[in-house]
Amino acid sequence: MTLYLIMNFKKYLSLIFFASVILSCKKSEEPVAIIPEIESKPQITDSISIVLDGKPYFFKDGYSYGSGNTQTNVKPYNEPIPDRKAANETAGKFWYGEKDSILYFTHYGLSMKEDWGNFKIYFAKKFAISEMDKGTFLWIPKDHREIFKVGKQSFAIDFEKESKNEGVVLELFIAGKQLSSVTPGFSIAVQSHRTDIQDNSTFEIKKLEQIEGDNYYIEAEFSMNLYDQEEKLYRIEKGYLRKTINITRNILL
């Protein structure tokens, strides 16, 4: 009797062990939910860094952006032209540009708290009227991609004067100094008329990547000359731009 109980007990233990093995196998076969890792996109920070006459500066606080039109290939006339608005009226002359083209520009500015510094950059390009649409306030290019292209850029050295040239314009206010990359001079009539002021300069768009929809990320490096109104030279070296832009609206965010 005792032997019979012991054998039944062993048999009962074997059944429990066998059942537990089966259940554990079934449990291990159940699908395990895999939670995918979420890729965190790096935060893009707008900034401009430069070395001006050997001193480094860093601009990262946005303070301005916008777009505009100006007449191009502006020349002086002794008399006003009927049904035309002059680009300038100075030095006893009426200054008009070409009737069938416009210089379109977009700009934005970044600032720094130190030295009350403000840095503004313009991208300017000439368009025929046929390549533009009439907006509420401005003529707008039909294809904004023409403004931002990877590669070396030209310089609009006579910007808001004769405006014959298209390309990049830099303006810098730092430590009480107002500097610009355009031809030094108070106005279209009072200026140096120099054409060599950026001959040793470079501005190259290194990267133009789509972020989402019409929003793009742009990087550029540059070395350029800036001048005050007395034609004193200030040299920018190791300039680097990082910025998000909207290609379609051509409004820099």
Backbone hydrogen bonds in HBPLUS format (Angstrom, degrees):
<---DONOR---> <-ACCEPTOR-->    atom                        ^
c    i                          cat <-CA-CA->   ^        H-A-AA   ^      H-
h    n   atom  resd res      DA  || num        DHA   H-A  angle D-A-AA Bond
n    s   type  num  typ     dist DA aas  dist angle  dist       angle   num
A0005-LEU N   A0001-MET O   3.03 MM   4  6.34 154.8  2.10 148.3 154.1     1
A0006-ILE N   A0002-THR O   3.02 MM   4  6.30 157.7  2.07 148.9 155.1     2
A0007-MET N   A0003-LEU O   3.00 MM   4  6.21 161.2  2.03 149.8 154.4     3
A0008-ASN N   A0004-TYR O   2.98 MM   4  6.18 160.5  2.02 147.5 152.9     4
A0009-PHE N   A0005-LEU O   2.83 MM   4  5.98 151.9  1.91 144.7 153.2     5
A0010-LYS N   A0006-ILE O   2.95 MM   4  6.23 155.6  2.01 147.5 153.6     6
A0011-LYS N   A0007-MET O   2.92 MM   4  6.17 156.0  1.98 145.1 152.3     7
A0012-TYR N   A0008-ASN O   2.81 MM   4  6.05 149.8  1.90 144.7 153.0     8
A0013-LEU N   A0009-PHE O   2.92 MM   4  6.24 153.5  1.99 147.1 153.9     9
A0014-SER N   A0010-LYS O   2.94 MM   4  6.21 151.8  2.02 146.1 153.9    10
A0015-LEU N   A0011-LYS O   3.03 MM   4  6.35 151.8  2.12 144.6 151.6    11
A0016-ILE N   A0012-TYR O   3.03 MM   4  6.36 155.8  2.09 147.3 153.6    12
A0017-PHE N   A0013-LEU O   2.93 MM   4  6.17 163.6  1.96 150.6 155.0    13
A0018-PHE N   A0014-SER O   2.89 MM   4  6.08 161.4  1.92 149.8 154.8    14
A0019-ALA N   A0015-LEU O   2.92 MM   4  6.06 158.4  1.96 147.6 153.3    15
A0020-SER N   A0016-ILE O   2.93 MM   4  6.13 154.8  2.00 148.7 155.7    16
A0021-VAL N   A0017-PHE O   3.03 MM   4  6.29 148.1  2.13 144.5 153.0    17
A0022-ILE N   A0018-PHE O   3.10 MM   4  6.39 158.5  2.15 146.7 151.8    18
A0023-LEU N   A0019-ALA O   2.97 MM   4  6.21 163.9  2.00 150.4 154.7    19
A0024-SER N   A0020-SER O   2.94 MM   4  6.06 156.2  2.00 142.5 149.3    20
A0025-CYS N   A0021-VAL O   2.97 MM   4  6.18 148.7  2.07 144.3 152.9    21
A0026-LYS N   A0022-ILE O   2.95 MM   4  6.24 160.4  1.99 151.2 156.3    22
A0027-LYS N   A0023-LEU O   2.87 MM   4  6.05 155.9  1.92 146.6 153.9    23
A0028-SER N   A0024-SER O   2.98 MM   4  6.14 149.7  2.07 140.2 147.6    24
A0029-GLU N   A0025-CYS O   3.13 MM   4  6.36 130.9  2.38 139.1 151.4    25
A0029-GLU N   A0026-LYS O   3.16 MM   3  5.18 135.3  2.37  94.5 106.9    26
A0030-GLU N   A0027-LYS O   3.24 MM   3  5.54 159.2  2.29 105.4 111.5    27
A0047-SER N   A0242-ARG O   2.94 MM 195  5.28 158.5  1.99 142.9 147.5    28
A0242-ARG N   A0047-SER O   2.92 MM 195  5.28 154.0  1.99 166.2 164.1    29
A0048-ILE N   A0059-PHE O   2.85 MM  11  5.11 149.6  1.95 147.6 154.4    30
A0059-PHE N   A0048-ILE O   2.80 MM  11  5.11 174.4  1.80 159.3 161.3    31
A0049-SER N   A0240-TYR O   2.95 MM 191  5.28 158.6  1.99 148.0 154.7    32
A0240-TYR N   A0049-SER O   2.80 MM 191  5.28 147.7  1.91 151.6 158.7    33
A0050-ILE N   A0057-TYR O   3.02 MM   7  5.39 163.2  2.04 148.4 152.8    34
A0057-TYR N   A0050-ILE O   2.81 MM   7  5.39 156.1  1.87 157.1 157.0    35
A0051-VAL N   A0237-GLU O   2.92 MM 186  5.16 138.0  2.10 160.6 164.9    36
A0237-GLU N   A0051-VAL O   2.87 MM 186  5.16 162.9  1.90 149.0 154.8    37
A0052-LEU N   A0055-LYS O   2.80 MM   3  5.19 150.1  1.89 154.3 144.2    38
A0055-LYS N   A0052-LEU O   3.00 MM   3  5.19 168.0  2.02 113.5 117.2    39
A0053-ASP N   A0235-ARG O   2.99 MM 182  5.50 161.8  2.02 162.9 162.7    40
A0060-LYS N   A0111-SER O   3.22 MM  51  6.07 142.8  2.37 156.1 148.6    41
A0061-ASP N   A0111-SER O   3.19 MM  50  4.97 167.7  2.21 147.6 144.1    42
A0111-SER N   A0061-ASP O   2.61 MM  50  4.97 148.0  1.70 135.6 146.9    43
A0063-TYR N   A0109-GLY O   3.08 MM  46  5.66 162.5  2.11 139.4 139.4    44
A0109-GLY N   A0064-SER O   2.73 MM  45  4.91 151.4  1.81 140.9 136.6    45
A0066-GLY N   A0107-HIS O   2.95 MM  41  5.49 144.1  2.08 154.5 149.2    46
A0107-HIS N   A0066-GLY O   2.80 MM  41  5.49 162.8  1.83 160.2 161.7    47
A0068-GLY N   A0105-PHE O   2.84 MM  37  5.39 147.4  1.94 155.4 157.3    48
A0105-PHE N   A0068-GLY O   2.96 MM  37  5.39 164.9  1.99 152.2 153.3    49
A0070-THR N   A0103-LEU O   2.96 MM  33  5.28 138.0  2.14 142.1 154.1    50
A0103-LEU N   A0070-THR O   2.95 MM  33  5.28 166.6  1.96 175.7 171.4    51
A0098-GLU N   A0072-THR O   2.92 MM  26  6.00 156.6  1.98 165.6 171.2    52
A0073-ASN N   A0163-SER O   3.24 MM  90  5.53 157.4  2.30 100.5 106.6    53
A0074-VAL N   A0162-GLU O   2.83 MM  88  4.49 170.9  1.84 138.7 138.5    54
A0075-LYS N   A0096-TYR O   2.77 MM  21  5.53 156.9  1.83 146.9 148.3    55
A0096-TYR N   A0075-LYS O   2.94 MM  21  5.53 152.0  2.02 160.1 157.7    56
A0077-TYR N   A0094-PHE O   2.61 MM  17  4.99 133.9  1.82 136.5 152.5    57
A0094-PHE N   A0077-TYR O   2.81 MM  17  4.99 169.0  1.82 153.5 156.6    58
A0084-ARG N   A0081-ILE O   3.22 MM   3  5.64 137.6  2.41 142.8 136.8    59
A0087-ALA N   A0095-TRP O   2.70 MM   8  5.55 143.3  1.83 159.6 169.9    60
A0095-TRP N   A0088-ASN O   2.90 MM   7  5.03 170.6  1.91 159.8 156.6    61
A0093-LYS N   A0090-THR O   2.95 MM   3  5.52 158.5  2.00 117.3 124.1    62
A0129-ILE N   A0100-ASP O   2.98 MM  29  5.53 165.4  2.00 135.5 134.5    63
A0102-ILE N   A0127-PHE O   2.87 MM  25  5.50 160.0  1.91 159.6 165.9    64
A0127-PHE N   A0102-ILE O   2.84 MM  25  5.50 161.1  1.87 159.7 165.5    65
A0104-TYR N   A0125-LYS O   2.87 MM  21  5.46 158.4  1.92 155.9 149.9    66
A0125-LYS N   A0104-TYR O   2.83 MM  21  5.46 163.0  1.86 160.4 165.6    67
A0106-THR N   A0123-PHE O   3.06 MM  17  5.51 151.5  2.14 141.5 149.3    68
A0123-PHE N   A0106-THR O   2.91 MM  17  5.51 155.2  1.97 159.5 167.6    69
A0108-TYR N   A0121-ILE O   3.21 MM  13  5.85 147.4  2.32 151.1 160.6    70
A0121-ILE N   A0108-TYR O   3.02 MM  13  5.85 162.5  2.05 169.2 170.9    71
A0110-LEU N   A0119-PHE O   2.84 MM   9  5.36 154.6  1.90 157.1 161.8    72
A0119-PHE N   A0110-LEU O   2.78 MM   9  5.36 166.6  1.80 169.8 174.2    73
A0112-MET N   A0117-GLY O   2.90 MM   5  5.16 152.0  1.98 147.8 146.9    74
A0116-TRP N   A0113-LYS O   3.40 MM   3  5.37 159.7  2.45 118.9 115.9    75
A0117-GLY N   A0114-GLU O   3.34 MM   3  6.44 144.8  2.48 134.3 133.6    76
A0175-ALA N   A0115-ASP O   3.09 MM  60  4.88 163.4  2.12 147.5 148.3    77
A0118-ASN N   A0173-PHE O   2.88 MM  55  5.15 154.2  1.94 146.4 154.3    78
A0173-PHE N   A0118-ASN O   2.90 MM  55  5.15 167.1  1.92 153.7 157.5    79
A0120-LYS N   A0171-GLU O   2.86 MM  51  5.10 172.9  1.86 155.3 157.3    80
A0171-GLU N   A0120-LYS O   2.88 MM  51  5.10 154.6  1.94 155.3 155.9    81
A0122-TYR N   A0169-VAL O   2.84 MM  47  4.93 159.8  1.88 149.8 153.4    82
A0169-VAL N   A0122-TYR O   3.13 MM  47  4.93 151.9  2.21 131.3 133.1    83
A0124-ALA N   A0167-GLY O   2.85 MM  43  5.06 166.2  1.87 145.4 149.9    84
A0167-GLY N   A0124-ALA O   2.78 MM  43  5.06 142.5  1.92 129.5 142.1    85
A0131-GLU N   A0128-ALA O   2.80 MM   3  5.29 156.1  1.86 115.5 123.7    86
A0132-MET N   A0129-ILE O   3.07 MM   3  5.29 159.7  2.11 116.2 117.2    87
A0142-LYS N   A0131-GLU O   2.96 MM  11  5.92 164.9  1.99 154.1 149.3    88
A0133-ASP N   A0140-ILE O   2.71 MM   7  5.15 159.6  1.75 150.7 156.0    89
A0140-ILE N   A0133-ASP O   2.72 MM   7  5.15 168.7  1.74 159.0 160.2    90
A0135-GLY N   A0138-LEU O   2.65 MM   3  5.07 151.2  1.73 155.7 164.2    91
A0147-ILE N   A0144-HIS O   3.05 MM   3  5.78 163.5  2.08 120.6 125.2    92
A0151-GLY N   A0205-ILE O   2.94 MM  54  5.11 153.1  2.01 131.0 139.7    93
A0205-ILE N   A0151-GLY O   2.92 MM  54  5.11 156.3  1.98 143.2 135.8    94
A0153-GLN N   A0203-PHE O   2.76 MM  50  5.55 161.3  1.79 174.7 178.3    95
A0168-VAL N   A0154-SER O   2.94 MM  14  6.34 161.5  1.98 139.9 136.9    96
A0156-ALA N   A0168-VAL O   3.25 MM  12  5.66 153.7  2.32 122.8 130.6    97
A0159-PHE N   A0156-ALA O   3.29 MM   3  5.34 147.4  2.40 117.9 114.0    98
A0183-THR N   A0157-ILE O   2.69 MM  26  5.56 159.8  1.73 164.2 157.4    99
A0161-LYS N   A0158-ASP O   2.97 MM   3  5.31 143.2  2.11 138.3 133.6   100
A0163-SER N   A0158-ASP O   2.96 MM   5  5.11 151.2  2.05 136.4 136.9   101
A0181-SER N   A0170-LEU O   2.96 MM  11  5.32 143.1  2.10 159.0 156.7   102
A0172-LEU N   A0179-LEU O   2.92 MM   7  5.07 168.2  1.93 137.3 140.6   103
A0179-LEU N   A0172-LEU O   2.74 MM   7  5.07 172.7  1.75 162.2 164.0   104
A0174-ILE N   A0177-LYS O   2.96 MM   3  5.25 150.2  2.05 144.7 151.9   105
A0177-LYS N   A0174-ILE O   2.86 MM   3  5.25 163.5  1.88 119.0 124.5   106
A0180-SER N   A0227-TYR O   2.99 MM  47  5.39 148.1  2.10 136.5 145.8   107
A0227-TYR N   A0180-SER O   2.77 MM  47  5.39 151.2  1.85 140.9 148.3   108
A0192-SER N   A0184-PRO O   3.05 MM   8  6.01 159.0  2.09 171.1 166.7   109
A0186-PHE N   A0190-VAL O   2.83 MM   4  5.56 110.0  2.33 150.2 169.6   110
A0187-SER N   A0190-VAL O   3.18 MM   3  5.02 169.7  2.20 128.8 131.9   111
A0199-ASP N   A0196-ASP O   3.27 MM   3  5.23 170.8  2.28 112.9 112.0   112
A0201-SER N   A0198-GLN O   3.09 MM   3  5.02 157.6  2.14 115.9 113.9   113
A0202-THR N   A0223-SER O   2.87 MM  21  5.38 157.3  1.92 150.5 158.3   114
A0223-SER N   A0202-THR O   2.92 MM  21  5.38 156.6  1.98 149.4 154.4   115
A0204-GLU N   A0221-GLU O   2.94 MM  17  5.57 173.8  1.95 168.6 169.3   116
A0221-GLU N   A0204-GLU O   3.01 MM  17  5.57 152.4  2.09 153.2 155.6   117
A0206-LYS N   A0219-GLU O   2.81 MM  13  5.56 136.0  2.00 130.4 144.0   118
A0207-LYS N   A0219-GLU O   3.26 MM  12  5.01 160.6  2.30 136.8 134.2   119
A0219-GLU N   A0207-LYS O   2.99 MM  12  5.01 154.7  2.06 138.0 139.2   120
A0209-GLU N   A0217-TYR O   2.91 MM   8  5.15 158.5  1.96 149.4 152.7   121
A0217-TYR N   A0209-GLU O   2.69 MM   8  5.15 157.2  1.74 151.1 159.2   122
A0211-ILE N   A0215-ASN O   2.81 MM   4  5.54 168.6  1.82 146.3 148.9   123
A0212-GLU N   A0215-ASN O   3.40 MM   3  5.41 153.2  2.47 131.0 138.2   124
A0215-ASN N   A0212-GLU O   2.96 MM   3  5.41 158.9  2.01 140.8 140.1   125
A0247-ILE N   A0214-ASP O   2.94 MM  33  5.56 150.9  2.02 167.0 159.3   126
A0216-TYR N   A0245-ILE O   2.78 MM  29  5.31 167.3  1.79 157.7 162.1   127
A0245-ILE N   A0216-TYR O   2.82 MM  29  5.31 161.8  1.85 148.7 154.6   128
A0218-ILE N   A0243-LYS O   2.76 MM  25  5.32 173.9  1.77 167.4 169.6   129
A0243-LYS N   A0218-ILE O   2.95 MM  25  5.32 157.0  2.01 154.6 158.8   130
A0220-ALA N   A0241-LEU O   3.06 MM  21  5.02 151.1  2.15 132.5 137.3   131
A0241-LEU N   A0220-ALA O   2.74 MM  21  5.02 165.5  1.76 155.7 158.8   132
A0222-PHE N   A0239-GLY O   2.92 MM  17  4.81 155.4  1.98 124.8 129.0   133
A0239-GLY N   A0222-PHE O   2.89 MM  17  4.81 140.4  2.05 175.2 165.5   134
A0224-MET N   A0236-ILE O   3.13 MM  12  5.21 127.0  2.42 121.6 136.3   135
A0236-ILE N   A0224-MET O   2.83 MM  12  5.21 171.6  1.84 175.4 173.1   136
A0226-LEU N   A0234-TYR O   2.77 MM   8  5.03 163.3  1.80 160.9 164.5   137
A0234-TYR N   A0226-LEU O   2.76 MM   8  5.03 151.9  1.84 155.6 154.7   138
A0228-ASP N   A0232-LYS O   3.28 MM   4  5.59 142.9  2.43 137.1 147.7   139
A0231-GLU N   A0228-ASP O   3.01 MM   3  5.34 155.9  2.07 119.8 120.8   140
A0250-ASN N   A0246-ASN O   2.79 MM   4  5.32 126.4  2.08 132.8 148.9   141
